[in-house]
Amino acid sequence: MHTEEAQVRHQDAFSTWAKRALVVVAVVLAVFHIYTAWFGALTAVLQRSLHLLLLMAAVFLGTAAARKGENKAGLVFGRAVDAVWLILSVVSVGYIFLNYSSIVQRLGDHTPLDIAMGGILVVGLLEATRRAFGWPLPIIAMVFILYGFFGYLLPPYLFGHQGYDLERIVSVLSYSTEGVFGIPLGASATIVAMFLFFSSLYNETGAGDQFMDLSKDLFGGLRAGPAKMAVVASSLFGTISGSVVANVVSTGTFTIPLMKKMGFSKDLAAAVEATTSSGGQIMPPVMGAAAFIMAEMLGVPYSQVMIAAIVPAVIYYVGLYMTVDLEASKLGLEASGERPDFRKALRRASALIPIAILFFFLMVLEWSPSRSALFTIAAMIVLDAFGQRRLWSLDRVLSAVTKACTGLIDVAISTAAAGLVVGIFSLTGLGLNVSSTIITASSDNVLVLSFLTMVTSLILGMGVTTAAAYLILAVIVAPVMTQLGVPPLAAHLFVFYFGCLSAITPPVAVGSYAAAGIAGGNFMRTGFVAMRIALPGFIVPFIFVLNPALLGLGSPLEVAYRIILSLVAVAFLNFGLVGTYGFKSQNLRWPWRVANVLTALLLLYPSMVADVVGLMGLAACAVHYLVQRATAKKAALAANIA
């Protein structure tokens, strides 16, 4: 008995020290990024290597702190393994950080120690990735590394190459900016890091609760009020969370029970939350990490990506808002009668001030994203101190910093691991070969190519993070789309969108899974319902690929025309999909459902002929809408008289 108690105390003491070490790493990480945001980033590989070193250390410290077990020998062995991986990771990445100038001066003539340390870095990164995300991404990376070694055994038509030895592969993967230390990890080591610290500190001010209360004040009394609250709250919460699961858990624990209580089924309530939470990654100003990587890959300011993403994100959420209202109407649900409390909403809107400040720094002053995030953090802390009449305690700061460090693990480790794949693509020329094959398969048709890209993005997004999925496809597919005349920004946003939507697409859909768990519903049914609800979101990327006016690329008249037409089309698409115009006891028959859907698709397709035919269909559907509305009013009047 005494031995068991001593073992528990020993285990708790070890976990405590590991957690303390993790906090120290998080603080060092924060200080490092604040310093470089103010004074400027270090040389590319130095900035990225120190960033990666700290986060790989955080992975192994985190798993060591969380390790439990009743078998003392197994527990000791597991922690010894953790310690070995921790030491190897710190030593290998630290070696590159401390010796990089001399390594560069040797012009690729690597010593045996260079090769050993580079190899240890690759293996350690694969293990850190496995611990952080499971097996899919490490397996993908290992397959490509093996292809680098043994691809010469394949025939040319199966992408065979001349073959590369250990020194050449390690040199590209560990010591160049085409592998682990590429542009994506650079985005994580500069822009993403500061935005995650901003998001974590912003959340610590209680902004998430304020967003929920603001949504309740505005929409709580409307028909399907809780569902509309979920749509608005999730779009706002997306500004402080780059994670679909975090978004689902934060807002869904409140909105899903309310949606079930008002009459939504378990699967529908979970699907609404999963779909709205997935959209948080596409909602500016703080989008998912892949958006920051996209800006770096394209070599454009992040503000340009943000502006381009605004209209598609708004269309996505307008479609979701309409869907939940129409679903409630079809179920016969009524509004509670409570009126929106605009006074309370206005007071709670003060929580949006930090976002407005961030917009000002990014768009008006045109500061860099990392510097903008740094100054927004300072302003936010001052505003919170005066507004709440309290100073930030050390515990609050440490809690926020540690959460940001955990979020950065997802970005840095996944992008570094994806860099292994990208490095092999670059070394072997596989990217060019695959691109030419895709062009041949699509017959130079942008629509066919876009469909193939969508399917590939959804499949790849099932097993890896959005950032990793985007990075791999940005290297393989986006250049192909560009070759066929698609603007680079539209091509990269297309890949990014479907990487985000993979979170609700079965069979592996982390957003749907998390929401179904809260609702007590079926995971697969939730995923398929979520896909139906989000159908406008699946269609919009095709539209801005075929006609980038939705991204603001074009004349003001063309942009305005396409935006208005798309919003109208999304409305009629929802009418057809849900099967009602929103009038009580007035469900649509199948011919009119089909007519509404076809009209919407014609209006969405950017073609003069499609626009003309679509507008004719719109006129017919609009007349039917007015007839249904008049019928509903007569029925309501007759019911009141009776």
C-alpha positions, 0 to 999 in steps of 0.5 A: 500500500505504501509502495503504491502511494509512493509511486503515485506521489512520484508520478505526480511529482514528475508530471508537475515538473514536466508541466512546469518545464512546458510552461517555461518553454511556452514563456521562452517561445512568447518572449522570442516571438515578441522580441522578433516581432518588435526588432525584426525576425532572425535569418530565415533558418535561424528563426525557424529552427529555434521556433521548431526546437522549442515546439518539439521540446513542448511535444515531448514534455507534454506527452511526458507530463500526461503519461500514466500507467499502473505498471511502474516499470512501463511508466519508467521506460516510457518516460525514459523514451520521452527524455531520449526523444527530447534530448535528441530533438533539442541537440539536433535542431540546436546543432543546426541553429548554432552551426548554420553559418559554418554549414552554409559556408561549406556549400553543401559539403556536409560532414558526417556529423552534419548528416547524423544531426540532420537525420536525427532531426527528420526522425525526431520530427516524424515521432513528434508528428506521430505524438501530436497527430497520430499516424496519417501524416508521418506515414505520408511523409515516410512514403515520400522519403522512401520514394526519394531513396528508392524511386529509381526502381520505378519505371518513368511512367510511374514517376521513377527518378535517378535516385538519391543518397542519404547525404543528398536527401538529408541536405535538402530536408534538413539544411535547405529552405525547401524542406523542413525549414521552408516558407510554411514553417517560416509563416508559423515562426513569424505571423502565425505565432503572434496571431495565436498569442493574440487569439489566446490572450483575447480569449482570456479576456472573456471574448468567447463568452461575450460573443455568445451573449452578443449572439443571444441578445440579437437572435435569441428570440427569433425563430431557430434563435439558438441555431442562429446564435450558433452561426453568429457566435461561431463566425465570431469565435473563429477570430480567436480560434484557428481550430474547428474542434476548439470552436465546436467545443467552446460554442457547441456545449451551449448551442447544441443543447438549446437547439435540441430543446427547441426541436432540432434532432440530435444530428441536425443540431450537431451538423449546424454547430459543426458546419458553422464552426468549420467556417471559423477558419475562413472568416477574416481577420484571423483565419486558419493558420493555412491562410497565413502560410498562403500569404507567404507562399504567394508573396503577398500581404496577408491583408490581401488574402483577408480582403479576398476571403471576406465575400466568400466567407459572408456568403457561406454564413448567409447560406448557413443562417438561411438554412437553419431558419428554413429548417426551423420553418419546415419543423413548424417551430415558432419564434419565442416572441422575445425582442432583440436587446440592442442596448445590451448587444451594443455594450457587448459589442465592445468585445469587438474593439480589438478586432477593429484595432487589428483591422486598423493596423493591418489595413490602414497603417499597413503594418506587418501581421506580426507587428499588428498582432503585437500592438493589438495585444498591448492595446487589448490588455490596456482596454481589458485592464480599464474596462474590467478594472483589474490588472492581468495576473501572472497566472492569466498570462501564463495560462494564455501563453501555454494555450498559445504554445499548444496551438502552435504545436499543431501548426509548426509540427504539421507544416514542418512534417509537410515540408518533408513531403515538399522537399522530396517533391522539389528534389525529385521533380515529382511536382512537375510530373504530377502536375503534367499528369493532372493537366492531362487527366483534366483535359485542360478543363478548369472545371474538371481540374477543380473537381479533382482538386476538391476530391483530393483536398477532402481526402487528404484533409481527412488525415492531416491538419488543414495547414498540412493539407493545404501545403501539399496541395498548394505545391502539387495542384495550385500551380496546375490551376494557375497554368490553366488561367486561374489567378494564383490567389483564387487557386490557393484559396480553393485548396484552402477552402476544401482543406477546411471543409474536410473537417465536416466530410465523412468518413473522417470529420473531426468537426462532425465527430466533436459535435456529434459527441456533444449532441449524443448523435450519430457521427456519420449521419451528422457528417452527411447532414453537415455536408448538405447544410454546407453545400453553398460553401462547397459550390462557392470556391468553384465560382471564384475559380471560374470567375474571381470577381467574388474575390474582388478581382475585376471592375467594381461593377462586375464584382458588385454584380457577381456578389449580388447574384451569388447571394440571391442564388444561395437563397434559392439554392437553400429554398430548393435543398430544404424544400420550403420558402419559410412559410408555415405549412407551405413545403415545396413540391419536388418540381419547384425544389428542382427548379429552385436548385437549377436556377441557383446553379445557373446564377452561380455559374459565371457565364452570360448564357447561364445568367440569362437562363438563370434570371428567367428561372429566377423570375418564375421562382420569384412569382411562385414565392409570391404566390406561396407568400400570399397563400400563407398570409390568407391561411394565417388570417383565416386561422386568426378569424376562426 
